[in-house]
Amino acid sequence: MTRYPKSGKGKKWTQLELKSIPVEWRGDTLSDGDGLNGEVRVVSNSSQVSVRFKYAFKWNKKLTWYQCGTWPTLNMEAIRAKREQARELVKQGINPNDHKKAQRIEKQAQVEASIAQAEQKQIDNLAFSTMFEAWIKDGVVRKDGNAEILRSFKKDVIPAIGDKPVAEITEHDLRTLLRSIVSRGVNRMAVRVYHDLVQLFDWAEKRKPWRELMLEGNPAQLLEISKIVASDYDLTNERDRVLTPQELIELHSIFKNIETEYEHAPDGSKYDHARPIKKESQIALWISLSTLCRIGELLMSKWEDVNLESGQWRIPIENVKGAKGKKQAQLISLSQFSLNQFKALHTLTGDTDFCFPSRNDETNHVCIKSVSKQIGDRQTQFKSRNGPLKNRRNDNSLVLGKGKNGKWTPHDMRRTGATMMQALKITKDTIDHCQNHVMGGSRVRRHYLHHDYFEEKRDAWVCLGAHLESIFQEFTATAEATSDNLIPLDYLHQLAKEVAES
């Protein structure tokens, strides 16, 4: 049933008339004039009345409805205003329903654009630390579980540029960062961080969302590390330091002298004397010298891989330095010199799994840098660090030949042993195999040539061991004959010179 206001047909419904509508009118139509009609609705199980108004118009010769709102949610002024807007659209040849749909789509598009803009702004502001975390998780896998990268970046890189948006990082930022590392005198660390930064930015440049943040180019590619490190730093890192027989004897004497002085020092004055370098570290140096092994491979070794009866030491492939597919296990035939070192070591650590167990955890090996740190800390005249490091030695007790030949490192022992083999007329191919170098050449050559050089390597190690024994033999005899076991260095140098000439 169509109902009209009390004032008559064609009149407008008033607020009081609408409020007085009884629930019995449910489903009836209220005519408000000018094509505006409302359907009376009643909420179930209540007396709450509402009226849903719609505007009737002709479109394509068909009666069409446009929803104008519900009273009392909207007042009649607002509902009639919507009807007037619809009437104007119809006059303009626009379907008000289509217009309403278009507005809804436009508003949705605006919302989506706002969300996309906010997301893009968030991407644009992604910090370097976030990119670094993504790279560590999915972009790089180092043998140490990325421990060294994490350590160096947390120390130098993250504090400097960690919070800075990737999009704002420039070559100047990276150059300033690297120069701050160089200013501490650690050029090698600066080079390592440089290579890690290059790898990180190269990885990011190929992936979303990071590549979008480098529209102006990869800042790491603009760096020239040669212009950042100290002018006298060897970027090739091709050390050629070889210890002379004089220096080997001097080193042996220094170890002995420091031990003797410390042992004979009164209990109350031991703090006034340098503590001897660990016996295990001394042995590690002599084993590296006599077997040509890498110091890291040695420090990771287990007693299960050392056979003191047969005189053989196996270096498993997982301990060998090198990229996957470019390394191989090594079986070393120990000379008497090397075997004596392992036996001396066994008296110290033979009750543990590792030849060089960690001081704090005997179920693991020592840090593979421990010996290098001990040697470096006792040659401070070659360091440019700002002040001594806490809980570390800081002296020059292991400087050899008054420093004329520069500093020496544990890795130089490997080079020294190889050079001695060369002087003993051992072939370069055999020396390469003793050093466990993966041989180059064509794939065909590597595929067909599988001689293991076992006998040649064994003879080379025996020859080197005998040569080392001859160098230290007269020194040892002289030391035992000396009442205080302290031998003047001038005498040692002369003794070594005579041994070398002979």
C-alpha positions in Angstrom: 0.0 0.0 0.0 1.2 3.5 -0.9 0.7 6.0 1.9 0.9 9.8 1.8 1.5 12.5 4.4 -1.5 13.8 6.3 -1.2 17.0 4.4 -2.1 15.1 1.2 -0.7 13.6 -1.9 2.3 15.3 -3.4 3.3 16.7 0.0 6.5 16.0 2.0 6.7 13.7 5.0 7.7 15.5 8.2 9.9 14.3 10.9 7.0 14.0 13.4 4.9 12.0 10.8 7.8 9.6 10.2 8.3 9.1 13.9 4.6 8.2 14.4 4.6 5.4 11.7 3.2 2.2 13.4 4.8 -1.2 13.0 1.7 -2.4 11.2 2.8 -0.4 8.1 5.7 -2.8 7.5 6.2 -3.3 3.8 4.0 -0.2 2.9 5.4 2.5 0.5 5.7 6.1 1.5 5.4 8.6 -1.3 7.5 11.8 -0.8 6.9 13.3 -4.2 9.1 13.9 -7.3 9.8 10.2 -7.7 11.0 9.6 -4.1 9.4 6.6 -2.4 10.3 4.8 0.8 9.7 1.2 2.0 8.7 0.8 5.6 10.8 -1.7 7.5 10.6 -3.0 11.1 13.5 -4.6 12.9 12.5 -8.2 13.9 11.1 -8.7 17.5 11.1 -4.9 18.1 9.1 -1.8 17.3 12.0 0.0 15.7 10.8 1.5 12.3 13.0 2.6 9.4 12.2 3.8 5.9 14.5 3.0 2.9 14.0 5.6 0.2 14.8 5.3 -3.5 14.4 7.5 -6.5 12.5 6.2 -9.5 13.6 7.2 -13.0 13.4 6.0 -16.6 16.6 4.7 -18.2 16.7 3.1 -21.7 12.8 3.1 -21.5 12.9 1.0 -18.3 12.0 2.0 -14.8 15.1 2.1 -12.7 15.7 2.8 -9.0 18.4 4.8 -7.3 19.0 4.2 -3.5 19.0 7.5 -1.6 19.4 6.3 1.9 17.5 5.1 5.0 15.6 7.2 7.5 16.4 7.8 10.4 20.1 6.9 9.7 19.9 9.9 7.3 17.5 12.8 7.8 15.1 13.7 5.0 17.1 16.7 3.9 20.1 14.5 3.1 17.9 11.9 1.4 16.1 14.5 -0.8 19.5 16.1 -1.6 20.7 12.7 -3.0 17.4 12.5 -5.0 18.1 15.9 -6.5 21.7 14.9 -7.4 20.4 11.8 -9.1 17.8 13.9 -11.0 20.5 16.3 -12.2 22.6 13.4 -13.4 19.7 11.9 -15.3 19.1 15.2 -17.0 22.8 15.2 -18.1 22.3 11.7 -19.5 24.2 10.0 -16.7 22.9 7.0 -15.0 23.2 7.9 -11.2 23.8 4.2 -10.4 26.7 4.1 -12.8 28.0 7.4 -11.4 27.8 6.0 -7.8 29.7 2.9 -8.9 32.3 5.0 -10.7 32.8 7.1 -7.5 33.2 3.9 -5.4 35.8 2.6 -7.8 37.6 5.9 -7.8 37.7 6.0 -4.0 39.0 2.4 -3.9 41.7 3.4 -6.4 42.6 6.3 -4.2 42.9 4.0 -1.2 45.0 1.5 -3.1 47.2 4.3 -4.4 47.6 5.6 -0.8 48.6 2.1 0.4 51.0 1.7 -2.5 52.5 5.1 -1.8 53.0 4.2 1.8 54.5 0.9 0.9 56.8 2.5 -1.6 57.8 5.1 1.0 58.6 2.2 3.4 60.7 0.5 0.7 62.5 3.8 -0.2 63.4 4.1 3.5 64.7 0.6 3.9 67.9 0.8 5.9 71.3 -0.7 5.0 71.1 -2.9 8.1 68.0 -4.5 6.7 69.7 -5.2 3.3 72.7 -6.6 5.2 70.5 -9.0 7.2 68.8 -10.2 4.0 72.3 -10.8 2.4 73.6 -12.7 5.4 70.5 -14.9 5.3 70.2 -15.7 1.6 73.2 -14.2 -0.2 76.4 -15.4 1.3 77.7 -18.6 2.9 81.2 -18.7 4.3 83.0 -21.6 5.9 82.9 -20.0 9.3 79.1 -19.6 9.1 79.6 -15.9 8.2 81.0 -15.2 11.7 83.9 -13.0 10.4 81.5 -10.9 8.2 79.2 -10.4 11.1 82.0 -9.4 13.4 83.6 -6.9 11.0 80.3 -5.4 9.9 79.0 -5.0 13.5 82.2 -3.4 14.5 82.7 -0.9 11.6 80.0 -0.9 9.0 76.6 -1.1 10.9 77.6 1.7 13.4 78.5 4.0 10.4 75.7 3.4 7.9 73.4 0.8 9.4 70.5 3.2 9.9 70.9 5.1 6.6 68.4 4.3 3.8 70.0 2.3 1.1 68.7 4.8 -1.5 70.8 7.5 0.2 74.1 5.7 0.5 76.7 7.1 -1.7 80.3 6.2 -2.7 81.4 9.0 -0.3 79.7 7.2 2.6 81.5 3.9 1.8 84.8 5.6 1.2 84.6 7.5 4.5 83.8 4.2 6.2 86.8 2.4 4.7 89.2 5.3 5.4 88.1 5.2 9.1 89.3 1.5 9.2 92.5 2.4 7.4 93.2 5.2 9.9 93.5 2.5 12.6 96.3 0.9 10.6 94.4 -2.2 9.6 94.6 -2.0 5.9 94.0 -5.7 5.4 90.7 -5.4 7.3 89.7 -2.4 5.1 90.3 -4.5 2.0 88.3 -7.4 3.3 85.4 -5.1 4.2 85.7 -3.5 0.8 85.3 -6.8 -1.0 82.4 -7.8 1.3 80.7 -4.5 0.5 81.2 -5.0 -3.3 79.7 -8.5 -3.0 76.8 -7.3 -0.9 75.8 -4.5 -3.3 76.3 -6.7 -6.4 73.9 -9.2 -4.9 71.4 -6.5 -3.9 71.6 -4.9 -7.4 70.1 -8.0 -8.9 67.2 -8.4 -6.5 64.0 -6.6 -5.4 63.4 -4.4 -3.6 67.1 -3.4 -3.4 67.7 -2.8 -7.1 64.9 -0.2 -7.1 66.9 1.7 -4.5 70.0 1.9 -6.7 68.6 3.7 -9.7 71.5 6.1 -9.6 74.0 3.2 -9.7 75.8 0.8 -7.4 77.9 3.0 -5.1 80.4 0.2 -4.3 81.4 -0.1 -8.0 82.7 3.5 -7.8 85.2 2.7 -5.1 88.9 2.3 -5.8 90.4 0.5 -2.9 94.0 1.3 -4.1 93.3 5.0 -3.4 91.9 4.3 0.1 94.5 2.0 1.7 97.9 3.3 2.8 100.2 4.0 -0.1 102.7 1.4 1.0 100.2 -1.4 1.5 100.6 -4.4 -0.8 97.1 -5.0 -2.2 98.1 -8.2 -3.9 98.9 -9.6 -0.4 101.7 -11.5 -2.0 104.1 -11.7 0.9 107.5 -13.0 0.0 108.9 -13.1 3.5 111.2 -16.1 4.0 113.0 -16.7 7.3 116.7 -17.2 7.0 118.6 -20.0 8.9 119.9 -17.2 11.1 116.4 -16.1 11.9 115.2 -19.6 12.6 118.0 -20.2 15.0 117.3 -16.8 16.6 113.6 -17.7 17.0 114.5 -21.0 18.6 116.8 -19.2 21.0 114.2 -16.6 21.9 111.7 -19.3 22.8 114.3 -21.0 24.9 115.6 -17.8 26.6 112.1 -16.5 27.5 111.2 -19.9 29.0 114.4 -20.1 31.0 114.1 -16.6 32.3 110.5 -17.1 33.3 111.2 -20.5 35.0 114.1 -19.1 37.0 112.4 -15.9 38.0 111.5 -15.7 41.7 107.8 -16.3 42.4 107.2 -12.7 43.4 108.8 -11.2 40.3 107.3 -13.4 37.5 105.0 -10.6 36.5 108.2 -8.6 35.6 109.1 -11.2 33.0 107.5 -11.9 29.7 105.3 -15.0 29.8 106.6 -17.6 27.3 104.6 -18.1 24.1 102.5 -21.3 24.6 104.5 -24.5 23.9 101.7 -25.7 21.6 102.1 -22.6 19.5 105.9 -23.1 19.2 105.3 -26.7 18.1 102.7 -25.5 15.6 105.3 -23.2 14.0 107.9 -26.0 13.6 105.3 -28.4 12.2 104.2 -25.8 9.6 107.8 -25.2 8.7 108.7 -28.9 8.3 105.5 -30.0 6.5 104.5 -26.9 4.5 101.0 -27.1 5.9 98.7 -24.1 6.4 98.6 -23.1 10.1 94.8 -23.1 10.1 94.7 -26.7 8.8 97.1 -27.7 11.5 95.2 -26.0 14.4 92.0 -27.8 13.3 93.6 -31.3 13.3 92.5 -34.2 15.4 94.6 -36.9 17.0 92.6 -39.5 15.1 94.2 -38.2 12.0 97.7 -38.5 13.3 99.5 -41.9 13.4 102.6 -41.6 15.5 103.6 -45.2 14.8 103.5 -45.0 11.0 104.5 -41.4 10.9 101.6 -40.1 8.9 99.2 -37.2 9.3 96.0 -36.9 7.3 94.4 -33.5 6.6 90.7 -34.1 5.8 89.3 -32.1 2.9 86.9 -30.3 5.2 89.9 -28.7 7.0 91.6 -27.7 3.8 91.4 -24.0 2.8 89.9 -23.3 -0.6 86.6 -23.1 -2.5 84.4 -26.1 -2.9 85.7 -28.3 -5.8 89.1 -26.6 -5.7 90.6 -28.4 -2.7 91.7 -31.9 -1.8 92.7 -33.9 1.2 96.4 -34.4 2.0 98.4 -37.2 3.5 101.7 -36.1 4.9 104.6 -38.5 5.6 106.2 -37.0 8.7 110.0 -36.6 8.7 111.7 -37.5 12.0 111.8 -33.7 12.7 108.0 -33.4 12.2 107.3 -36.6 14.1 109.3 -35.4 17.1 107.2 -32.2 17.2 103.9 -34.2 17.1 105.2 -36.5 19.8 106.1 -33.5 22.0 102.6 -32.1 21.3 101.0 -35.4 22.2 102.5 -35.2 25.7 100.6 -31.9 26.1 97.3 -32.5 24.5 97.1 -36.3 23.7 94.3 -36.8 26.2 91.9 -34.6 24.1 90.3 -35.1 20.7 92.0 -32.1 19.1 95.8 -31.7 18.7 95.3 -28.0 19.6 92.2 -27.9 21.9 90.5 -24.7 22.9 91.5 -23.5 26.3 87.8 -23.0 27.3 86.4 -26.0 25.5 88.5 -29.1 24.9 85.7 -30.5 22.6 86.7 -27.9 20.0 90.0 -26.7 18.5 91.6 -23.3 19.2 90.8 -20.3 17.1 92.7 -20.8 13.8 94.0 -17.2 14.2 95.3 -17.7 17.7 99.0 -18.4 16.8 99.0 -15.5 14.3 97.8 -13.2 17.0 100.4 -14.4 19.5 103.1 -13.8 16.9 101.8 -10.4 15.8 101.3 -9.2 19.4 105.0 -9.7 20.0 106.1 -7.6 17.0 104.3 -4.4 17.8 106.8 -2.2 16.1 105.2 -3.2 12.8 101.7 -2.3 13.9 100.1 1.1 13.7 97.2 0.5 16.1 96.1 3.2 18.5 97.2 1.9 21.8 97.6 -1.7 23.1 94.8 -4.2 22.9 93.2 -5.2 26.2 94.4 -8.6 27.6 96.9 -9.0 24.7 100.7 -9.0 24.6 102.3 -5.8 23.3 106.1 -6.1 22.9 108.8 -6.8 20.4 110.1 -10.0 21.8 109.7 -12.0 18.6 111.1 -9.4 16.2 113.9 -11.2 14.2 117.1 -9.8 12.8 116.4 -6.5 14.6 113.5 -6.1 12.2 115.6 -5.5 9.1 113.6 -8.0 7.1 110.2 -6.8 8.4 107.6 -8.7 10.4 107.0 -12.4 10.0 103.9 -14.5 10.3 103.1 -18.2 10.8 102.2 -18.5 7.1 105.8 -17.4 6.3 106.9 -20.7 7.8 105.1 -22.6 5.0 106.9 -20.4 2.5 110.2 -20.8 4.2 109.9 -24.6 4.1 109.0 -24.6 0.4 111.9 -22.3 -0.4 114.3 -24.6 1.5 112.9 -27.5 -0.5 113.7 -25.6 -3.7 117.2 -24.9 -2.5 117.5 -28.7 -1.9 116.9 -29.3 -5.6 113.4 -30.7 -5.1 111.2 -30.2 -8.2 108.6 -27.5 -8.2 105.9 -30.0 -9.0 106.7 -32.0 -5.9 106.8 -28.8 -3.8 103.4 -27.8 -5.1 102.0 -31.2 -4.1 103.7 -31.0 -0.7 101.8 -27.6 -0.2 98.6 -29.3 -1.4 98.1 -26.9 -4.3 95.4 -27.9 -6.7 97.2 -28.1 -10.0 96.0 -25.9 -12.9 96.1 -26.8 -16.5 93.5 -28.0 -19.0 90.5 -30.1 -17.9 91.8 -32.9 -20.1 95.2 -32.8 -18.3 93.6 -32.9 -14.8 91.3 -35.7 -16.0 94.0 -38.0 -17.1 97.0 -37.3 -14.8 96.3 -38.8 -11.4 99.8 -39.7 -10.0 99.6 -39.0 -6.3 103.3 -38.1 -5.8 103.3 -40.1 -2.6 106.9 -41.2 -2.8 108.2 -37.9 -4.1 106.4 -36.0 -1.3 107.7 -38.4 1.3 111.3 -38.0 0.2 110.9 -34.3 0.0 109.6 -34.0 3.6 112.4 -36.4 4.8 115.0 -34.2 3.1 113.6 -31.0 4.5 113.4 -32.5 8.0 117.0 -33.6 7.8 118.0 -30.1 6.7 116.2 -28.5 9.6 117.8 -31.0 12.0 121.2 -30.0 10.7 120.4 -26.3 11.2 119.4 -26.8 14.8 121.8 -29.6 15.7 124.9 -27.5 16.6 122.6 -24.9 18.2 121.1 -27.5 20.5 124.4 -28.9 21.5 125.8 -25.5 22.3 122.7 -24.6 24.3 123.0 -27.8 26.4 126.6 -27.0 27.1 125.8 -23.5 28.3 125.3 -23.3 32.0 122.4 -20.8 31.9 121.1 -22.0 28.5 121.2 -18.3 27.3 123.1 -17.9 24.0 124.1 -14.4 22.7 122.4 -13.6 19.5 125.6 -12.5 17.8 126.9 -16.0 18.3 123.7 -17.5 17.0 123.9 -15.4 13.8 127.5 -16.5 13.2 126.5 -20.1 13.9 123.6 -20.0 11.5 125.8 -18.4 8.8 128.3 -21.2 9.1 125.5 -23.8 8.8 124.0 -22.1 5.8 127.3 -22.0 4.0 128.0 -25.6 4.8 
